[in-house]
Structures are given as C-alpha cells and as structure tokens.
Amino acid sequence: MKFKILLVFITIVISSCSNKNNDMLGENSESEGGCPFGFDKMTASTNDVEKKTGSKDFWPNKLDLDVLRQNSGMSDPMGQEFNYREEFSKLDYEALKNDIEKVMTDSKDWWPADFGNYGGLFIRMAWHSAGTYRTGDGRGGSRAGQQRFAPINSWPDNANLDKSRRLLWPVKQKYGNQISWADLMILAGNVAYESMGFETIGFSGGRVDVWEPASDVYWGSETEWLANNKRYDEEGNLEKPLAAVQMGLIYVNPEGPNGNPDPKLAAHNIRETFGRMGMNDEETVALIAGGHTLGKTHGAAPGKYLGKNPEASNIEKQGFGWESTYKSGKGPDAITSGLEVTWTLTPTQWNHGYFKSLFENEWELVKSPGGAHQFQAVNPEKMYPDAFDDSKSHKPTMLVTDLSMIEDPAYRKISKRFYENPEEFEEAFAKAWFKLTHRDMGPKSTYIGPEVPQEEFIWQDPIPEVDYNLITNSDVEKLKAQILKTNFSIGDLVKTAWASASTYRDSDRKGGANGGRIRLEPQVNWESNKPAQLQDILKVYKQIQTEFNSKSGSKKVSMADLIVLGGNAAIEKAAEKAGYDITVPFNPGRADASQEQTDIEGMAVLEPMADGFRNYMKTDYTLSPEQLLVDKSQLLTLTPPEMTVLVGGMRALDANYDDSNLGILTNTPGTLDNSFFKNLLSMEYEWKPKTPKRKYFDGFERGTDNKKWTASRVDLIFGSNSELRALAEVYAADNAKEKFINDFVKAWSKVMNLDRFDLKYNQ
C-alpha cells in the first residue's frame, strides 16, 4: 500500500463567520454518544463565506507558496533590530518567577481558582502548549506561542485556557518584551510544579513569539471538532504526520477511543499518540501521572450550556470563549471537558497520590454530572476534597485513560514500579516534563537562562565541543584543492554536502550538517543518499581528514566541515567554468558526533520522503512532488526566490540523487549557469507527459520528434506556476548570469549554516 501523507502546510481554517442566524462555530448542543459536552457537533461550514473572489477559491489545487512567506516581519511589531535573547538576559528572572507564583493563589472572582490555586490550570496550559509537537515533521510545540492564535486557541481540548493566559497578562504586561508569551506559558507550568512541592530539572528561555497563526501545520482534514473519520486508513493506521487521534485534541480522548470507555483500547491510542511525540512507554506513564497529580477537571453540567469558542465569540467578549450559562458558569459550576475528576487527596501538593489512588482503589464506570464516562472508586477509604466547599467531599475519580495505566500490561508494569519507587517516578517525570516542554527548541546551544540544566540528553542530538584549534583560511584553500583532485564529480560533492545539511528542519531545529551524522546510522544508509556511493565519498574524506590532522598540530578539521567544504569547492569550480571567480563563504567549527550520541530512532524521522532539490521521490504520495518541494523548503526556512534559485543551481550542477539527467536542462552539466531557466522557458521546446499520471515529461524540439530533455513535475512547475515562472524569468534573463550565481551561493550558504547556532548566538 502506498504510504499516505497529506499536505502539512495547509492551514485548517476554522471559520468564525456568522451566518444569517448568527450561529457560530462555537455554538454546541448536548451530544448523544461520542463527546458529552457537544464539541463533536460543531462543524465548520463552508457556507459561512458567500463571496469567493480569491485565486484559491477559483483554483483550489493551485500550488500555494504563502507558507514560504509567513512570519516575514511585516506582522512583527518588534522590528528587525529586536533581539529577544538579549532582552531575556536583562530579565530579573527570580522576580518574574515570584510574580508568577503570587498569581497562583490570587483567586479572581471572574474565574475562581480550584482549591484556591491556579497551579493545575497553568500546568495544563504549559502541557497543551508544548504537547502539540509531533516528530513526524517537527511541527507544533511551544516555541512560537501558537496557543494564542486560531485554531489552537479554540480547540475543544484547550477549553478555558483563555482564562489562564488572561490571568498571566499582568505579569506579561509588567515584563513586556523581556519575556515572550511562548516562554511565559512554559515557565508558568514549571513555577506551578515548584510552588506545589515538585523539583523540576530546569528551564530554558529563548522561545520567540510569532504574530500570526501558523500556516504550515496540518492538523487533519476533518471539518468537525473531535471528528476522526479522515485521519485513519482502512487498516486503522493514523495518518502521518498527525499525532492527535481526533480533530481539536492535543492527545487522546480521555473517555476512550471515540468515547468508548475501554482503558485497554485507550492504551493503544495513548501509545501511538505519545510515540508520535517522541515519548516511550516510561515517559508516557510518567507524564500522565505527573500531569494528573495536581488539579482537577471540570464537568459540572452538559455541554449545551457552553457558548462560543474564543475565535467565534462576540466582539464584546474580548477574546473570552466558552461562556457558560449553567448557574454561575464558573468555580463549582465550571464546564471544560465535561469530566469531573480529582485525581489525588492533595490536588495542590506534589506527592505520589496518583499511583496510590490507582492501585489502592477498586474502580467502577460512572457518568460525570456533564454526562461523560469516567471511573469512580468503590467504597474508598478516604474521600477527596471539594475544590470550593470545605464541607463537601467526593469519592476518588479517574479518567478512562488513567485506568489504561494499570490495565495495559506494559503500562501497568511501569506504573507498579513507580508506585513502589516514588523517587524513581519523580526523576522520570522531571526528565519527561523537561523533554515535553523543550523538545522543539533544538540543541542545547540554543538554551538560555539561569536554570538551564547541565545534563545533556540524547534527544537533543548532542555534538561534542570543539576542543582544538580551527583551520585557517590558508588551510581551507589547501583542503579544497585536495578535494577537487579526487575522482568525484562536481555533482557528487554538491549532493553529498546537500544531503548532510538539508536534513535540517526549523520546525524543531533538528538535523543539519553539524555533527556530520551523514556518516552514521541511520543516515548513511538512507536510499536518498545512495549508500554505496556515499561510502566511497566518505572514505576519501576520511583519508583527507586523517592526513591533515596528523600533520597540523593543534589544528583539526572535522568530517562535518569537510563535507560542507567539498560542496563549496565544487560550486566554486562550477562557477569558474561559467566564467566567474567566486568564493563560497565557509565557517569552520562543526564537530563530529559519535554513533553513541545519536538516537537512531529519533534521527530516522528526518529521512526525506522526497527532496525536489535532488529530484528524489521515495514513492508516490497523496501530495504532488511540487507540494513536497514547498514543504521541504518551508522546513529549510527558504523564501520562494531562494527555493527557485536553489533548484536551478542544483540542476546546473548535475546534483540529482541518482545521477540521472532528469531536469538537467543544460548542455554543460557541472557549470553553474542559468541554463535550466533559459531552456525551461524557451519556446523552442514543448513538453509531453511520459505517463498518464504526469509524473515525468519529455521535452521535444517544437514541431519535431527530437527529444531533447526529460524533467519531473518539480522541474516543470517553475514554468507552469505563474508565481514561480515570474521568478524563473528573473534568473533566465541574459544579464542575470552573475545575479543567478550570487543568489545561489547566498541561498546555498544559508542552508549549510542553518544549524550553526554557535555562530548565530555568539556573534
């Protein structure tokens, strides 16, 4: 069966436009079966927008390049000179934490605190900010503060988190641009844990706020909240790169799959969802237990009493959503998930009550006041406190997914160990919480602040520190000359450097040339890297490295640097063949990671399914090759012009992954010139599909049967798409030869250095 993925850069726009009856997406009614609080009845109607005048409306299948233009700076009020890391370093960090802690117990009448403490609410806010991360494409996560924007701010799973951010607003207002919302939401979760007795292992700042919703994240193709009818195939496999099991959820349905209260079935969803977040079974159990040690859920009544979500709420509500008409609508009358669960005897004090409650009670399935499936203890020894009335108490309660922790055999084994060894649980949760909240920040070199832990974790893709003197400019020139004396072609050297550097994805700052992991498993055996050919090249590079390092005293060159340097040398030679003397910028300092420092499973997610820059497609996909090219370009932070010039340059350099002539629209391959664009746009040629699927094409001299070229969809899109054709015309101009070379070198150097945070943050 063909591996199915869908477009990850399509925004799921949840319409908040009102119709003639002023019915909004946020309106909901009580459901029968499925979601008890009515979110499954909320559908995004395509009829909300009656006027359709944009090109996307007339041509919905048109290649969308907007994803390459998001966060361009035009929406950023801080300006280009603003440096958040510098501002964060000026922060009175301890004063900030103290101010956050004060908010925890300052209960507000407009949203009273459970048990007099907002800690549980802030933990949920931090968890749900970070928990959108998925390993499939590295998107989601906490790094940009996207919980402030649609659709995430209005997901059913984020109900009433608008209150948590509003509670923190006075703190944000006080410290202004010295603390981002993205950092503040995570730090508030840490402070909540610490103020209630748990010792976290640290915190890093450095999450920079964006000012517009992410348009590159695919959350699923369903048009109803909590629907999942399109994300599973016939065999029950969850669509990649998704992690959540239903539209609008962070993780799984707490009542069980599609509301079926079966803890064992729920365990399957939990394992898949948390696995796609990069968590193993032990981390999963630790996170669920640690997250459910404090606070409570809210389900005082059915969802029919809930109003519109924030994005759909009326203007006078000022961004507040989910207004409830049930009694006071807050405090003891609050409705969030529809579940009414307090997990421990002391919901504002860190302890090991979660596992004690799980293992020391017998459980029966009941319904919450809101009509949701949950479990309640049978004849418990102790009653649990009420969140607002000291005279009341309640039987211990658990979610369906909590019972998964003792009914699934693998989870039960871990839970039992944590139950019997509380210190082991605390350590496991501390590490898992830090991983959850920092997973999308990249390597440790990006961290900042007084609480950055000393320990380095395998999921951070550690790279050894450079403990030797770096090569000089003179050394660089000698090494380039030595590389060019080998028997490898310009294309060989270029595509090897590209294969190393282009693994980078800015979504979670994973991959890149630093570390030289193209030498290691799993990259060294990826199909796109042509393993046998790659091994030959790496062997020669290793010989050059060994010879140089043995004679250079305290100076050394890494394999990671040599691989990039080889690509640069090849480009300079190709430009010389075109009549231009250039120097491709090079900054030494990359280090070589070891196999022991490489998480093979974690690195495997970087394997390209397609790489249009090398004309590589692993197999046929739901997405077109050109859509996959745009997606990869977005992960590489490329603009449309950069994407365009890189494709044209890679074709000129004869850098296809398999050495084919696909898209090599030049009579002088290996010469860095603009022949690709000239021949693509020339009316001397006409193109005909080779197969009915229009995947590959032959270019004929117009009016004849003389075949001149072959090309892929990625190649032809630069002549077909009106926006890309406009860019191609710039580089096809007779007087654009030098501009083409200069722009290519600039874009190339950008990709080679995307993961050089040592340069970016030490300048």
N, C-alpha and C positions, 0 to 999 in steps of 0.2 A: 504494500500500500504506500502510495506516495506520502511523504512527510508533509503534513499540512501546517502551514503557518499563515497568519493573516497580517494585514498591514499594521505595523506597530507605530506608524506615525500618523494614523488617522485619529483625530480627536473625537471622542464621544461627546457630542454637544447635547447636553440635557436642556431642552428648551424650557424657558421660563416665561414665554409669551402667553398672555391670557387670550382666551377665545371670547366669543360674544357673550358667554355666560360667566365670564371671569373665572372659569375653572382653571386652576393652576396645576402644574405637575406635582406640587406639594400636597394637594388635596388627597385624602385617602379614606377608605372605609374599612370597616371590620371585615376580616377575611375568614373564610371557612376552609380550614386546611391550609397548609403552607404557612405563610407568615402571619402570626396572630395579630400583629399591630398594623396590618394593612398596607405595608410598603410594597407588597407584591402586586397591588392593584394600581400602582402609579405608573402610567405609561407616558412615554414621550411621544406626543402626537405630531406627525409630520404636517398636519393641517394647521398647526399654530401659526405658521408663516405662509401667508397667502400670496405675497408678492415674491416672485423669483426673477431676479434680474442679473445675478452674477454668473460668471462663466462656469462656476462649479455647479450651478443649478442646471444650466443647459448641457454641460459636458461633465457629468459626474465622474467619468472614468479618466478624465484628463490627469496627467502626471502633476502632482501637487508639490511645488517647490517651497511652499510657505514654511515648512518645517525647518528649512535651512536659513530662514530669516528671523526666527523667533529670538527674543531677548537681544535684539540688535542694538539696544541702547536708547532707542527713541522713546521707550516706555519707562526708562530708568530715571527717576528724579535725582539720583545722587551725582550724576555726571561722570565723565570719563576719568577724572582725576581722583575720584574717591577710592580709597584703599581700605577695605573693611578689616583686613588683618592688622593694619596699623591702628585703626580706631579701637579694635578689640583689645589690643595690647595696652591701651590707655585706661582701660576699664578698671574700676575698683571692684575686683571680682568677688571678694568676700562680702562687700557691702551689697552687691547685687544678690548674692545667694541669701543673705539675711533678709533682704526686702521680699524676695520670693517666699521665704519661709513665713514671714509675717502674713502674707496673703492667705496662706494655708488655713489659718484659724480665724480669719476675719470674715465671718459669715455675713453674707449680704441678703437683705430681705427679698431682693428681686430673683435670687437663686440661692436658697439656703444650703449650707454645707451639710453633707451627710455626716452624722456623728460629730458635727462641729468642725470638720476638717475636709478641705478640698483635695487632699493628697490623692485619693483614689481617682478623682476626676482628672487631675494633672498627669497621673501615670497613664491613664487611658489616652489622653491627648498625645503624650510623647510616643506611646506604643503605636498609636494609629498614624502618627506622622511618619515614623520610621518603617512601619510594617507594610507599607505599600511596595517596598523594594522586592524585586524578583531577579533571580540570577539569569534568567533566560536572555534578557537584553540589558540588564543592569539598570533599567529604568525604575521610577518610583523612588521611595525613600525620603529621607528628611532634609536633604542637603539644600533644597531651594525654598522650603517653606510653602509647599504647594497646598497644604491643608487650608490655606486662606482663600483659595480660589475654587471655582467650579471645575469639574464636577465633584471633586473630593469633599469640598466643604458642605455638600448637600447629600452625600451618600447616606443611606439608611444606617449604616454601621457607624457613622460619625454623628448621629443624632445628639444634639445638645452639647457638642464640643464647641459650638459657637460661644457658649457661656464661659468655657474655660479660657478662651483667648480674650474675652471681654474682661474677665477677672484680672488677667495679667496686663491689660492695657496700661494701667497707671505705672506699672514697673517699666514697660516698654517706653512709655512716654517720658519717664524720668531719665532713662539712659540713652534714649534716642538712637543715633546711628552707631553707638558703641556695642550694641547687641542686636543681632538680627532676630527676626521672628523665628527663623529656622533654628537658630541656636537656643533661643529662649524656650521654645516648646520642649526641646530635649532636656535642657538644663532643669526646667521645672519638674520634669519627671524624676531626675536624679535627686533634686532637693526634697521632693516628696518622700522618696525612699529613705533618704538620710535623716530627715526630720522625724521619721517614724521608726527609726532604730536600725536600719539596714546600712551596711557599709559598702558603697559602690567602689569599683576599682578605678574610677576616674571619669574625666570628661575632656573632650577636645572641642574647642570652638573652631570657627572657620567656615561655617555654613553661610553662604551669601544669599540673601533674599533675591528672588526674581520678582517681577512686577506684572506678570501676565500668566494666565493659565498655560500649562504645558500642552503644546500641540503635537508632541512627538510620542505620546504614550497611548498605546492601545489597551483599553480596559475590557474589551469584549464587544461583540456586535449585537447583543440583546438591546431592546428598546424599552424594557420594563425593569423596574427595580427588583432585585433579587431573582430575576429570571436566570436560567442557565441552559436554555434549550438549544443554544448555538455553540457553546464552548466545549461540548463533549462530542466526540465522534461516535460512530455506531458501536465501537468496541469499548466505549467508556473512557477513552483517553482524553484528558484535559488538554485543550488547545494551547500550544506554545505561542508566546512566552508567558501566558497568564499563570497566576498563582491562586487567586481567589476562586472559590467554587461557584459563586453567584455574583451577578452584577450588583455593585454597590456594597459588597462586603470587603473587609480587609483580609479576612482569613476564611473561616468556615461558618456555616450556620450553627449557632450554639444549640439549637434544638435537634441537630442531626441532619443528615442529608435530605434536603427539600422538606424539612420539618418532620422527618421520620425519627422518632426518639429512640434510636438504637445506638448505644455507645460503641458497639463493635464496628458497625458500619461507619459511624462518625470517625473512628480511628483511621480508616482508610483515607478519608478526605484530609484529616489533620496531617497525616504523614506526607501526603502528596503536596499539600499547600506549604507546609513548613519546609519540606525538602526543596521546593522551588524557591524558597527564600534563602537557601543555603544552610539550613539547620538540620542536624542529625537528630536521632531519637532522643538522646540525652539532653541536648539543647532544647528540644521541643518540650519535653516534660518540665525542665527547669523553668522555661519561660512561662508556660501556662500556670504552673504552681506559684511562681514568684509574682506573676501578674494578678493572680486571684487570691493572694494572701491578704490584700488590703482593699478596702472599699466595698462597694455593692453594685448591683444592677437595679434598674427601675422599671417596674411594670404594674403600677397602681391600678390601671384600667386598660380596656381595649384601645387599639389604635385609632378608632373612629373619632376620638376626642382630639387627636393631634392635627395641627394646622400645617401650613406650607413649610417647605424646607427653606433655608436662608436665601438661596438664589431665586426662589419663586415668591418670597414673602413680599408683602406690600411695602411701598416706599417708606411709610411712616414707622415701620418696624426697625429700620436702620440696620439691616443685616441680621437681625434675630430671626430664627426659624423655629419650627416645631412648637408653636404656641399651643398650649393645651387648654381646653375648656372643661376639663374634668376637675371639679371643685376649685381648689386654688391653683392647680396646674403646676405646682412646684413642691419642693420638700417632700412630705409624705405622699403627696398626690402626683408626683412626677412620673412621666411616661417616657422612656427612652427605647429600650429594646423590647419591652413587653414582658420581660422576665423580672422576677422579684427574688433575687438571690443575695444572701450574705454568706460568704464562704467560711469565715472564722469567728471565733468568740471575741476576738480583739481586732476589729477591722481598721483601727488606726495605729496599731502597734505591730511591728515586724516580729514574727515568730514562726513556728513550724506547725501552726494550727491547721493549715490546709491539708497536709497529709494525715495529721491526726484525725481530722474530721472524716476524710475519705475512708481510712482504714478502720476506724473505731465505731462507725455507724452502719446500720443496715438502711438501704435506700429503697424508696418506692416512687414510682412515677406519679406526678400530680400536675395540675394546671395552676399557673400563676393567676393572680387577680386579673391580669391582662389577657388570659387565655392561652398562655404559652406553655409548652411542655418543659418541665423541669423536675428535678428529683428532690425529695424531702426525706429527712431522717425519720426512721420508725422508732418510737419510744427512746428518744435520745436522753443521755444522762444529763446534758446541760442544754439550756435554752440560750439562744443568741440575742443580743440586744437589738432594740429598735433604733433606727437612725435618728429619730426626732422625739421620741416619748420614752423617758426612762421607766415609766410604769408598765411598759409593754415589753414582751419578749416573743421570740419566734423559734420554731424548730430550725435546725441547721438545714441549709439548702445547697444544691449543686446544679450546675448546668449539665445537660446531656453529655457535652464534650468533656466535662470534668470526670464523669464516670468512665470515659474512654481511658483515662489514665490508670484505671485498675482493672478494666475488663479486657483490654487488648493485652495479650501475653507479654509482648516486648515492652510496652509502656509500663505494665504492672511490675515487671522485674526492676526497672529503673526507679519507679515510684517507691517500691518497697525499700530499695537501697537508700534512697533519700530520706524516707520515713525513719529508718533505723540509724542513719548517719546525718544528722542535721547540718553539721559543719561542711560535709561534702556537698550537700544541697546548696548551701549558701555560696560556696565557691563556684559551683557550676552555674548558678543563676547570675552571679556577679559577672562572670565571663560572657554568658549568653546575652545578658542585658546590654553589656558594652558592645558586643558584636552587633546586636539588633540595631542599636542607635548610632553606630559608626560605620556600618558595612559599606555605605555608598560614598564614603569620604576619600577612599583611596589609600595609598601607602602612608605609613606613619610620618613621613616627611611633610605631609600636609597638615599635621596636627599643630595646634597652638593653644597655649594657656597653661596655668599653673597646676592643673590636675591631670595632665597627660601621663598615663601610666608608663613606667619604664619597660615593662614587658612588651615583647613584640609577638604577634600572633600569626600563625600560618596563613590565615585568611586575608592578612594584609599584604601578602606576597612580598615578604621581606627581601631586601637586597643588601649585601654586605657593604659596610662603609669602605670608602676608598682610603686605604692606609698606605698609599705610595704616591710618588710624585707623578703628575700627569705629563703626557707627551707635549712637546713644544710644537710650534708651527713648522720648524725645520723637520721634526720627526714626522709630522703629518704628511709633508710633501714626499719624504722618502718612502713612507709606508704606502702612499697612493701609487707611487711609481712601481713599487714592488708588486702591488696587487694587479696593476694593469699589465704586468709582464706575464701573468698567469695565462692559461689557455681558455679562461672563461670569457664569454662574450659580454658586451655591454648589457644586454638584456638579462643575462644570468646574474650579474652583480646587482642590477637595479631591482629585480624582482625579489632577490633574497633580502635586501635591505627593506623593501616594502613589506614583505611577509613578516618581518620582525616587528617593524614599527606600527603597522596598520592593525595589529591586534588590539590596539588601544581603543577603549570606548569611554567617552567622557561621562556617560551616564553614571558609572560608579568608579571612574578613574582606574580601571583595571586594564592590564595589558600594556603593550608598548615595547620599545626596543631595550630600555634599561633593564638589566638583569640578564639579557641575552638568552631568554628562555626558549628561543627557537632551537637551541642546541639540545633541549631537554624534552622528556616526555611531559605532556602528550604532543607538543607542537612539532617535534622533529618528525613525527610520523603522520601528520595530517595530510590528507590527499591533496589539498590545495598547495602544499609545499613541495610536492614531488620528492618524496623522501630519499630515493636513491641519488637523485641529482643533488639534493641539498646536502647529503652526507659528503659527497665529493667536494663541494664548495667549503663546507665546514672543516674538512680535513686539511685543505690548503690554508685556510685562515689560521687554523691551529698551528701549523708549521711556521707561518709568518710570525704569529704571536710568540711562540716559543723561542724562535731565533732572536727576535727583537728584545724580549725581556731578559734573555740570558746575557745580553751584551750591553744593556743600557743602565746598569747600576740600580739606582733607586727609582728610576722611571719605569713605568709599565703601561702596557696597553691591554685593555680588556677585549675579549671576543665581541662583546656587545658594541664597543666602539668600532672595532674593525669592520663589523658587518655594515654599519651605517657608513663608515668611511669608504668602503668599497662601492657602495651605491653612489656616493658623492663623486668619487673618482670617475666612475663610468659616465655620469652626467656631464662632467667637465670635458671628458674626451668626446662625447657626442656633440656637445656644443662647439667644440673646436672643429669637428668635421663639418659643422654648419657654418663655420667662418667666424665664430665668436669666442673670445678668450674670457672665460668667467671663472670665478671661484665660488664654489658652493659652501656656505657657512658651515663650520663644524666646531662643536664644543665638546671636548673630551670630558670624561668623568663618569661615564656609565660603568657599572660594575657587573660582574658575572655572578648570578645566583647559582646555587647548587641544586641538585635534584631533591635533597633533603629539605630545602627551603621552598619547595614548590608543591602546592596542593594539586595533584593531578586531576582529581575530580573537579575542583574549583576552577582550574585553568581550562578544562575541557569545554566550558560554556563559551569560550572565546573562539572556538573553531568556526571559521566562516562557512555559512551555508551557501553564500555567494559573495563574490568580490568582482564587481564590474570593472574595477581598475586593472585587473589581471584577466578579464574575460573568463572568470571562473563561475560555474554553477554546479553544485554538487548533484542536484537532481532537479526535476520540475517541481515547482511550488505553486500554491494558490496565487501568490504575488508574482508579478512580472519581473523580469530581470532589471528593468529600469527602476521599478519601485524599490527593489532591494538595493540598487545603487544609491538612491537617495537616502534610504535608511542608514546605510553604512556611512555615507557622507555626513549625516547628522551626528552619528556617534563620534565621528572624527572632527566635529565642530567646523566642517567646511561650509563655505558660502557657495552659492551657485556658480560664480566665476571660478572659484578655486576648484570645485569639482570638475568643471568643464576643462580647464587648462590641464589638470592632472590626467584626465582620461586621454586627452590629445597627446600629451607628452609621453605617457606610458606606451601608447601605440607607436609613436615615433621611435621610441627606444627599444621596440620589439620585446616588450616585457610581459607577454602573455604567460600565464602559469605553465602551460604545456608546450610552449614554443610554436604554437600554431600560427597561421597567418590570418587568423580571424581579426578583422578590424585593422590590420596593418596596412593602412591605405597610403603607402609610400613606396617609391622605387628604391629608396635608400634607407632601409631599416637600420637603426643604430645611430642615425643622425638626428639631432634634436632640432627639428624644424616644424613648421606648421602644415606639413603636407596632409596630415589627417583631415584637418578642417578644409583645406583647399579642395581636396578630392571628394570629400563628403558633400560639399555644397556645389560642386561643379555640375553643370547641366550636360556635360559630356557623357555622364553615366546615368543609367536607370537601374532601379533595384527591383528584384523579384524574389519572393519567398521561396526557400528551398523545400519547405514542408507546409502542410495546411495549418499548422499551429503558429506559423510565422515566428519561429524562434531564431532561425538563421536565414541569411539572404545572400544572393549573388548579385554583384554589380557588373552590368554589361555596358560596353560601349554603345551608346544610344543608337538604336536602329539596326544593331547587328547582333550576332550570336557570340561575339567575342567576350568571354568572361574575363574581367579584369581584377575584381576584388571579391572577397567574402567578408561578411560582417554579422554581428549579433544585434539583438534589439538594443543593447546598451550603446552600441556604436551609432545606429541609425536614429536613436532618439534625439541626438544633437542636431539632426537636420529636420526632424519631424515636429518636435515640440516647439511651439512658437517662441517661448522664453529662452530655451536652450539654443535655438537657432540664432536668435539675436546675439547671444554670447559667442557662439561659434563664428559668426560673421566678423566679430571684432578680431579674433585671432586668425581668421583666414585672409585678412587684408594683406596686400602686397607689402605695405610698410609696417606690418605688425610683427615681423620676424623677431626683432630684438625684444619687443614687449612680451611676446609669447615665451621666450626663453626666460626672461626675468621673472615673469609671473609664475611660471612653472617652478623655478628654483625657489621662489618665496613660499609657494604652497607646499612643495616637497619638504623644505626645511621645517615648516610648521608641523607636518606630520611626524617627521623624525624626532621632534623635540616635545611632542605633546605630553609625554610622561616625565619630562625633566623638571620636576617640582623643585629640585635642588637649585636649578637656575632661576626659576620663576620667583621663588620666595627668598632667595638670598641676594637678589640684585639690589 
